[in-house]
Amino acid sequence: MSKVIHIAGRPIGPEKTVFIVAELSANHHHRYDQAVRLIEAAKQAGADAVKLQTYTPDTITLRSTAEPFQIRGGTLWDGRTLHDLYQEAFMPWEWQPRLKQVAEQLGLILFSSAFDSTAIDFLERMDVPAHKVASPELVDIPLIEAMARTGKPLLISTGMATLDEITEAVKAARGAGAREIALLKCTSAYPAPPEEMNLRTIPDLARRFEMPVGLSDHTREHTVAVAAVACGAAIIEKHLVLSRSDVGPDTAFSLEPQEFARMVEAIRIAERALGEARYGVCREESKSRRFRRSLFVVADVKAGETFTVANLRSIRPADGLHPRHLPEVLGRRASTDIAAGTPLGWAMVANASPSVTTQPARCETHKVNR
């Protein structure tokens, strides 16, 4: 299985530019113009893609007030029914082809999470470049197989999933024909506390499944997303809202545009800082090499006088012999008069037969591929 996938021609994976996705979710508040403004805000904030959710209340649950359909347990939505919540949150399907055109005109990639087979068929008619499996749907193997049969890249969120469940979902996707799969580490809490994010799962998933791994982030701010990039995340998905004052089902764990922009900027700095495994002197360090230590005569020495700890020390800068030579010079005699403050060279040491030159030495850099 490839460690790099491609969505609309964009390579996604290790050592590639992090793919940043703005999740619109319910933050359109059933206003088409607001959905358009969200896409425009995503572009201005530096996102690479926007993601929708394609379902209706009746395709995702039942209209029922029975106990199983009541939301309980300390969530943001306690006291509501599932149907009522999804009635508020869903995005009208007739908007979605038009929003895809808006996104593409702005140079953004648009795709969606499908929640049943009718949604997959609809999104295929839209010709989305990828499909997304939401965390609660990871256990719906027939749904995953239907997405995989499209041949499109598949992003699978792993919130709440055990390792066995993730393995089952990936096996099903591969068996149904998916060749480009990415996993998104996710904590399905809304909002998610940072201490429950367990970002070290990201490199573990990448090692186990040999595919790109990212983060679907429901924390309240962007620090966790940046940390995920440092852990190897190739994708960051984060909810975007125009203003948290416009309260809706997802606003509590969504970023406003200026916050999203700061996240993007921080991610871009972080990925540049990660660089590669490298040893030696980098370009900016070269100016600092001379501030290393070396051997200096620190008191006037006459020809024939013995070098001692009183007249020879390792100090900054690096103009003299390497400090490693201090033990072999101590106890030997000066070949000439030397003034205090003079960097020591082998020519100043009587009967010296050096095999090493004075500092600064030639810089050698060893690049290690990841």
Residue pairs with C-beta under 8 A, 6 or more apart in sequence:
1 174
1 179
1 181
1 209
1 210
1 211
2 13
2 179
2 180
2 211
3 13
3 14
3 206
3 210
3 211
3 212
4 11
4 12
4 13
4 14
4 16
4 212
5 11
5 12
5 13
5 153
5 180
5 181
5 182
5 211
5 212
6 12
6 153
6 180
7 19
7 49
7 109
7 111
7 129
7 130
7 153
8 109
8 129
8 130
10 19
10 48
10 109
12 19
12 182
12 212
12 234
12 235
13 182
13 212
13 234
14 206
14 212
14 232
14 234
14 370
15 370
16 234
17 271
18 229
18 233
18 234
18 235
18 236
18 267
18 268
18 271
19 48
19 49
19 214
19 234
19 235
19 236
20 46
20 47
20 48
20 49
20 235
20 236
20 238
20 263
20 264
20 267
21 47
21 48
21 49
21 50
21 51
21 235
21 236
21 237
21 238
22 38
22 41
22 42
22 45
22 47
22 49
22 50
22 51
22 238
22 239
22 240
22 260
23 50
23 51
23 216
23 237
23 238
23 239
23 240
24 35
24 38
24 39
24 50
24 51
24 52
24 53
24 91
24 239
24 240
25 53
25 89
25 239
25 249
25 250
25 254
26 53
26 88
26 89
26 90
26 91
26 248
26 249
26 250
27 34
27 38
27 239
27 240
27 241
27 242
27 248
27 250
27 251
27 254
28 34
28 35
28 38
28 91
28 95
29 246
29 248
30 88
30 92
32 92
32 95
32 98
34 242
35 91
35 95
35 99
36 99
36 102
37 242
38 50
38 240
38 241
38 242
39 50
39 99
39 102
39 103
39 106
39 108
39 110
40 102
40 106
41 240
41 242
41 257
41 260
42 50
42 108
42 240
42 260
43 106
43 107
43 108
44 257
44 261
45 240
45 257
45 258
45 260
45 261
45 264
46 260
46 261
46 264
46 265
46 268
47 108
47 240
47 260
47 264
48 108
48 109
49 103
49 108
49 109
49 110
49 111
50 99
50 103
50 108
50 109
50 110
50 240
51 110
51 111
51 112
51 113
51 132
51 237
52 91
52 96
52 99
52 110
52 111
52 112
52 113
53 89
53 90
53 91
53 112
53 113
53 115
53 134
54 91
54 93
54 96
54 112
54 113
54 114
54 115
54 119
54 122
54 123
55 86
55 90
55 114
55 115
55 116
55 119
56 86
56 90
56 93
57 63
57 83
57 86
57 87
57 90
58 83
59 115
59 116
59 118
59 119
60 82
60 86
60 90
60 115
60 116
61 69
61 82
61 83
61 86
62 69
62 82
62 83
63 81
63 83
64 81
64 83
65 81
69 81
69 82
69 83
70 79
70 80
70 81
71 77
71 78
71 79
71 80
71 81
71 82
71 85
72 78
75 190
76 190
76 249
76 252
77 85
77 249
85 249
88 248
88 249
89 248
89 249
89 250
93 122
96 112
96 122
96 123
96 126
97 126
99 110
100 110
100 126
100 128
103 109
103 110
104 110
109 129
109 130
110 128
111 123
111 128
111 129
111 130
111 131
111 132
112 119
112 123
112 128
112 131
112 132
113 131
113 132
113 133
113 134
113 137
114 120
114 122
114 123
114 131
114 132
114 143
114 147
115 134
115 137
115 143
116 143
117 143
117 146
120 131
120 143
120 146
120 147
120 150
123 131
124 150
128 152
129 152
129 153
130 152
130 153
130 154
130 155
131 147
131 150
131 152
131 153
131 154
131 155
132 154
132 155
132 156
132 157
133 143
133 144
133 147
133 154
133 155
133 156
133 157
133 169
134 157
135 157
135 158
135 159
135 160
135 161
135 186
135 188
135 216
136 159
136 160
136 188
137 143
137 144
138 144
138 156
138 157
138 158
138 159
138 160
138 161
138 165
138 166
138 169
139 161
139 165
139 169
141 168
141 169
141 172
144 154
144 156
144 169
144 172
144 173
144 176
145 172
145 173
145 175
145 176
146 176
147 154
147 173
147 178
148 154
148 172
148 173
148 174
148 175
148 176
148 177
148 178
149 176
149 177
151 177
151 178
151 179
152 180
153 178
153 180
153 181
153 182
154 173
154 178
154 180
154 181
154 182
155 181
155 182
155 183
155 184
155 214
155 235
156 166
156 169
156 170
156 173
156 181
156 182
156 183
156 184
157 183
157 184
157 186
157 216
158 166
158 183
158 184
158 185
158 186
158 205
159 186
159 187
159 188
159 216
160 188
161 169
163 208
166 183
166 205
166 209
170 181
170 183
170 209
170 211
173 181
174 181
181 209
181 211
182 211
182 212
182 213
182 214
182 234
182 235
183 205
183 209
183 211
183 212
183 213
183 214
184 213
184 214
184 215
184 216
184 235
184 237
185 197
185 198
185 199
185 201
185 202
185 205
185 213
185 214
185 215
185 216
185 228
185 233
186 215
186 216
186 217
186 218
187 196
187 197
187 198
187 218
188 218
189 196
189 218
190 218
190 250
190 252
190 253
191 218
191 219
191 220
191 252
191 253
192 217
192 218
192 219
192 253
193 219
194 219
194 223
194 224
197 217
197 219
197 224
197 228
199 215
199 224
199 227
199 228
199 231
199 233
200 231
202 213
202 214
202 215
202 228
202 231
202 232
202 233
203 213
203 231
203 232
205 213
206 212
206 213
206 232
212 234
212 235
213 232
213 233
213 234
213 235
214 228
214 233
214 234
214 235
214 236
214 237
215 224
215 225
215 228
215 233
215 235
215 236
215 237
216 237
217 224
217 225
217 228
217 236
217 237
217 238
218 239
218 253
219 225
219 253
220 252
220 253
221 255
221 259
222 238
222 255
222 259
222 260
222 262
222 263
222 266
225 233
225 236
225 238
225 263
225 266
225 267
226 263
226 266
226 267
226 270
228 236
229 236
229 267
229 270
229 271
229 274
230 270
230 274
236 263
236 267
238 254
238 255
238 260
238 263
239 250
239 253
239 254
239 255
240 254
240 255
240 256
240 257
240 260
241 248
241 250
241 251
241 254
241 255
241 256
242 256
242 257
243 256
244 251
244 252
244 254
244 256
255 263
276 367
276 368
276 369
276 370
277 367
277 368
277 369
277 370
278 365
278 366
278 367
278 368
279 365
279 366
279 368
280 363
280 364
280 365
280 366
281 289
281 363
281 365
282 365
286 363
289 318
289 360
289 363
290 317
290 318
290 319
290 360
291 316
291 317
291 318
292 316
292 317
292 318
292 359
292 360
293 314
293 315
293 316
293 318
293 323
294 314
294 315
294 316
294 317
294 318
294 319
294 320
294 321
294 322
294 323
294 343
294 344
294 358
294 359
295 312
295 313
295 314
295 320
295 321
295 322
295 323
295 325
295 326
295 329
295 343
295 344
296 312
296 313
296 314
296 315
296 319
296 320
296 341
296 342
296 343
296 344
297 311
297 312
297 338
297 339
297 340
297 341
297 342
297 343
297 344
297 348
298 310
298 311
298 312
298 313
298 315
298 340
298 341
299 310
299 311
299 340
300 311
300 337
300 338
300 339
300 340
301 307
301 311
301 334
301 337
301 338
302 334
302 337
303 334
303 335
303 336
303 337
304 333
304 334
304 350
305 311
305 333
305 334
306 331
306 332
306 333
306 334
307 329
307 330
307 331
307 332
307 333
307 334
307 349
308 330
308 331
309 330
311 340
312 326
312 329
312 330
312 344
314 323
314 326
318 359
318 360
319 343
319 358
319 359
320 343
320 344
320 345
320 358
320 359
321 329
321 343
321 344
321 345
321 346
321 358
321 359
322 356
322 358
322 359
322 361
325 356
329 344
329 349
332 349
332 350
332 351
332 352
333 349
333 350
334 348
334 349
334 350
335 347
335 348
335 349
335 350
335 351
335 352
336 347
336 348
338 344
338 348
342 348
343 358
345 358
346 352
346 354
346 358
